[in-house]
Amino acid sequence: MAPQFFKAQFALFLRSRRALRHFRRRLMLESLETHGQAVPAPPGLSSSLRQASEDDAATLLARMGSRDTGLTQDEAETIRARGAQRGRT
């Protein structure tokens, strides 16, 4: 009895605030609604991603300025400091 009471009270609360649309089940086609138009990818992105997918790992790491062992401690600290500065602005 108590769960039904609370469900009914919650439904009344949602109806009174016109918030039922947030909790209803959506049809599959409704979930495909778009809000505006798709933004095209930057001009060189497709070709650079395609090139990266075709390169072997060593070439790709060299082009990205990275290595398979990861960052050094100094590089990691530099990146963390840069991220902290962005957070403050």
N, C-alpha and C positions, 0 to 999 in steps of 0.2 A: 504494500500500500504506500509506504513512504517514498520508494523510488518513483512511482507514478506521480505522486504529488509534486516532487521536485522537478520532474520532467515537464509537467504541466506549468509550473511556475516559471521555469526557464523559458518555455515556449511563449508564455505571456509576456515575459520581459523582452524577448527578442522582437515579438510583434509590435510591442508598444514603442520600440525604438527603430522600427523598420530595418532591423539587422538580420532578418532571416536569410537574405540572399548570400550572406557570408557562410552559412552553415548548410545550405541545400546541396544536394547532389547535382552535379553538372552533367549534361549530356556530352558525349564525346565531341560533337561539332561545336558546342559552346566553348569548349576549352581551347579551340583553335582560333578564337577571336583575336584579332590584332588591334593594337592601339596605336594607330599611325602606320607609317610606311617603314619598310626595312631600310636600314642604312647600308649602303654599299661598302664593301671592304676597300681599304686604301689601295691605290693602283699597283704597287709593287708587292703586296702581301701574297697574292696567289703564286706568283712566280718564285718568290723566295721560299715559300713553304714547299712548293713542288721540288725545288732544287735541294732543300734540306732533306726531303724524304728520299731522294735518289743518292745522296752522298753516303759514304761509309762513316762509321762513328768517329774515326780519327780526324778525317777531313772536317766533319761538322764541328767537333770540339775545337779544332784549330781556328775555324772561321768565327766561332762564337767567343773566342778568347778564353776558353775554359780547358779543363783537363779532367781525366777520369778519376783522379784522386780527390777532387773537390776543392773547396776553398782552403787557403791557409788561414791561420788564426788572425793575422793582420787584415787580410781581405774581409773576413767575416766581421771584424770589429768596425772596419770602415763602412761597410754596408749597414750595419746596425746603427752607427752614428748618423748616417745619411737618412735612414728611416726615422730616427728620433727627431731629426731636424724638420722633416716633412710633417710630422705629427704636430709640431708646435705652430706651424704656420696656418 
